Amino acid sequence: MIAREILRFLSDVAPPELAEDWDNTGLLIGKRDDTVSSIMTCLTLTPDVAEEAVSNEASLVVTHHPILFRAVKKLTDETSEGRMLLSLIRAGVAVYSPHTSYDSAYEGVNRQLAASLNLENVKPIRPQDGGQDSGPNEEPTGSGRLGDLTDEVSLTEFVAMVKQALQIDHTWFVGDTASKIRRVGIACGAAAEFMDDAARHDCDVLLTGEARFHACLEARTRGIALVLPGHYPTERPAIETLAERLANQFPALNVWASSGETDPVQWS
């Protein structure tokens, strides 16, 4: 399989025009005309995950979080990033990142989070300027998602729903446990900056992976609940789904989600 065919499919799944201006998405290492026989997906391309790709002879790594995010003036073995990039290049492993374009795609990370909570009337929490309708329900394009629960629940009950949906045992949260939750705002990863959008849409809670202390104070002051299950739990499931979609689309290829990747944040 030629790489450009796979990259075309990835662009359909996560349209590049949905990426935020500050992001670094697309093909980051490799050539579009190279042959691809195997694909590994991951949330973050760390040295141990890169070693898994090289050891298992992956031709292409699809990493949600981009590499080379900041300008690089030297590429040497004197840094851990340099050693990782050189090992990938030496092994002929291409690297592609959809990042915020996949966050915002119709069947992307935030939409999958909304589906896991069975939200209704789902739409972007921050519509894209001039965005066109997309998807079978003509959902406008944009960042994040918001939607309504079928029935109003307490914050305690909503926290339990999130833990069940993400298959986790713990989560941080901000708010009165007895407060009522019906409208839910969603922004995967680290996205407390969507709090203004959540307030504008009368959301009772904002679900995001992580938030700074002062954002938590702001949420409490504004009366918006926050549920913070972690960066990894809000995004990794969609990376596994992406591997499944690639495997179904290209059955002749060996496709897998990194088995060695783990959440760096541990609970005791």
Secondary structure, 3 states (H helix, E strand, C coil): CEHHHHHHHHHHHCCHHHCCCCCCCEEEECCCCCECCEEEEEEECCHHHHHHHHHCCCCEEEEEECCCCCCCCCCCCCCHHHHHHHHHHHCCCEEEECHHHHHHCCCCHHHHHHHHCCCEEEECCEECCCCCEECCCCEECEECEEEEEEEEEEHHHHHHHHHHHHCCCCCEEECCCCCEEEEEEEECCCCHHHHHHHHHCCCCEEEECCCCHHHHHHHHHHCCEEEECCHHHHHHHHHHHHHHHHHHHCCCCEEEECCCCCCCCCCC
